[in-house]
């Protein structure tokens, strides 16, 4: 719990934990109601860096490194896909 805030910030900056706003009133103005708060490029954290700091992944890496590597690769792919999907939603006009 000591590093919860720092880890939460890394989760957002890596795209694992997307921060977005949805305002349905913007539709009346012809604007997209979905706004994704994308982290600035200089503040971005790689997903792999985020995973390395998570206890649940560290523990798995110690107990079963082969499985941890396989799951880490799957998680990276999944995160990239979610990142792309969310980016598409925020770019789409109503």
Secondary structure, DSSP 8 states (H G I E B T S, - for coil): -TTHHHHHHHHHHHTSS--EEE-GGGGGGTS-SEEE----GGG---HHHHHHT-HHHHHHHHH-HHHHHHHHHHHHHHHHHHHHHHHHHHHS--
